[in-house]
Amino acid sequence: MTAATYQYVDLPDASVVTTRALLTARENITDTVAARAMMCIHGGAGFGKTLAVNICLRGLEPHEDVRKITFRARPTARAVRYELFTALDLAGEPPRHPSEFDRLLKTALAERPRTFLVDEAQWLNGEAFEYFRYLWDEPATQLAVIFVGGEGCHTVLRREPMLSSRIFIWQRFTRLTPGEVLEAIPLFHPIWADADPDDITFADSHAAHGNFRAWAQLTAHTRTALARTGRPRVDQELLRWAFSRLA
C-alpha cells in the first residue's frame, strides 16, 4: 500500500510496510470494534502507532462509522464534550449546561455503532479518560474507543482502576528490532530496495534506531543526496551526509 504522504514528511514512493506490529494492531482493532470495547495502543514517539491505526481503521470503512479526535493540550471534561460535539457533526449550538450536553451526546451515540479514535491520548488526564468511560458505560450507546498515545497514556489509564479494568486490549508499540529493520526497510522505500544490508544496518545503528519516523526523515535526506550526486544507490558516504542533517 503506497502512502502519498508518509505521515511524518512528504516522502514520494514510500509504502506502508505490513510489520508484525501492524498485523497485531489490525487483529486487535477488529476484535475491539466487534466487541464495542475500549483498547489502548501506546509506545514511544515515532514507532508507527498512529499510522498503523489509521491504516487498520480505513480497512473497516465504509461499514464502520469512525470518528477521529486529536488532543494537543490537556483537556477538561468540558473540552472533551466540545470535541465530541464537533466530531459527531451535531447540528445547532453546543448546550451550555453539562447535564444537557451529556444527554445530547448519549442520544447521538445511541443512534448507531460508532468508533472513536482518540489520538495523542497521552494528553488526557484522569478526568478526560473518565468522561469517555462515562459515555461508554451508558447501556444505550454503541461505542468502541481506541486510545492511541505515548507511554503517558498507559500510565494514566493504569492509575485509574475503573478505567483500566475496562480496557479490552492493551498493545505496546516498540522499536523495530535489527532483524525487522532488514526485513521492513527495503520494502519501505525504493532507495533501500537494492541497498547493501550492511548499509541499512549502519544507518539504523547510527541514526534511525528502529524508529519509523527517524527512518522516514533519513530516507528523505538520503533521497536528496542521491538526486544531487547522481549516484545509483545508497552508500555510507551518502549516509554520513544524511546523518549530518539529523544531528
HELIX and SHEET records of a PDB file:
HELIX    1   1 ARG A   20  ALA A   34  1                                  15    
HELIX    2   2 LYS A   49  LEU A   60  1                                  12    
HELIX    3   3 ALA A   77  ALA A   87  1                                  11    
HELIX    4   4 PRO A   98  LEU A  109  1                                  12    
HELIX    5   5 ALA A  121  TRP A  123  5                                   3    
HELIX    6   6 GLY A  126  ASP A  137  1                                  12    
HELIX    7   7 GLU A  151  ARG A  159  1                                   9    
HELIX    8   8 PRO A  161  SER A  164  1                                   4    
HELIX    9   9 PRO A  178  PHE A  188  1                                  11    
HELIX   10  10 PRO A  190  TRP A  192  5                                   3    
HELIX   11  11 PRO A  197  ALA A  203  1                                   7    
HELIX   12  12 ASP A  204  ALA A  208  3                                   5    
HELIX   13  13 PHE A  212  THR A  229  1                                  18    
HELIX   14  14 GLN A  236  LEU A  246  1                                  11    
SHEET    1   A 5 VAL A  66  THR A  70  0                                        
SHEET    2   A 5 ARG A 114  ASP A 119  1                                        
SHEET    3   A 5 LEU A 143  GLY A 149  1                                        
SHEET    4   A 5 MET A  38  GLY A  43  1                                        
SHEET    5   A 5 ILE A 167  PHE A 173  1                                        
END                                                                             
